Amino acid sequence: MNTFMAICTFKEGTVMEEVFAVSAEEQVKVRALQSEGRLGAVRLAIARGKVFLEVLAADEEIAMQTVLELPIAKWWDIELYPVTSPPPQNS
């Protein structure tokens, strides 16, 4: 399993009231993906129009498919990056 960071930016012209209208559905889907081990941390920077998602998948294509399952994804421009943990410090 690989870890990816999805940086999701709300598209210009997004009507946030429409986004907030599906937030309950979004929360249910996030919890389901987390329980399946496909989604980790979710962080919001709403004032900057960004959402950061930790995605766990075999490859980039599957990671993107996971992000696109989220109801709010239709309002996002998505950048996906493979990430790794820093190497351990030498003692």
C-alpha positions in Angstrom: 0.0 0.0 0.0 1.3 3.4 -0.9 0.4 6.8 0.5 -0.6 9.8 -1.6 -1.5 13.4 -0.7 -4.4 14.8 -2.7 -4.4 18.6 -2.7 -7.9 19.6 -3.8 -8.6 23.2 -4.7 -12.1 24.5 -5.2 -12.7 25.5 -8.8 -13.2 29.1 -9.5 -16.9 30.0 -9.4 -17.8 27.2 -6.9 -20.9 28.1 -5.0 -20.0 27.1 -1.5 -23.7 26.8 -0.4 -23.9 23.9 -2.9 -20.9 22.3 -1.4 -22.2 22.7 2.1 -25.5 21.2 1.0 -23.8 17.8 0.4 -21.4 18.0 3.5 -23.4 15.4 5.4 -23.2 12.9 2.5 -19.5 13.8 2.2 -18.9 13.0 5.9 -20.6 9.6 5.6 -18.4 8.7 2.5 -15.2 9.9 4.3 -16.0 7.6 7.2 -16.7 4.7 4.9 -13.4 5.2 3.0 -11.5 5.5 6.3 -13.0 2.3 7.6 -12.0 0.6 4.4 -8.4 1.8 4.9 -8.4 3.8 1.7 -8.5 7.3 3.2 -6.5 8.6 6.2 -6.4 12.2 7.4 -8.6 14.9 6.0 -7.6 18.5 6.6 -9.5 21.6 5.5 -8.2 25.1 4.7 -11.6 26.5 3.6 -10.5 30.1 3.8 -7.9 29.3 1.1 -10.3 27.0 -0.8 -8.2 23.8 -0.2 -8.7 20.3 1.1 -5.8 17.9 1.9 -6.5 14.2 1.8 -4.2 11.3 2.8 -5.1 8.5 0.4 -3.9 4.9 0.7 -3.8 2.9 -2.5 -1.7 0.5 -4.6 -1.1 3.1 -7.3 -1.9 6.7 -8.4 -4.8 5.6 -10.6 -6.6 3.9 -7.7 -5.8 6.8 -5.4 -7.4 9.2 -7.8 -10.5 6.9 -8.1 -10.8 7.0 -4.3 -10.7 10.8 -4.3 -13.3 11.0 -7.1 -15.7 8.9 -5.0 -16.2 11.8 -2.7 -19.4 13.8 -3.5 -17.5 17.2 -3.2 -14.8 16.1 -5.7 -16.8 17.5 -8.6 -16.0 21.0 -7.4 -12.2 20.3 -7.1 -9.1 20.6 -9.2 -7.0 17.7 -7.8 -3.3 17.4 -7.6 -2.0 14.0 -6.4 1.4 13.3 -5.1 3.0 10.1 -3.8 4.5 10.8 -0.4 6.8 8.9 2.0 7.9 9.4 5.6 11.2 11.0 6.3 14.1 8.6 7.0 14.7 8.0 10.7 17.2 10.2 12.4 20.6 8.8 13.2 21.0 8.4 16.9 
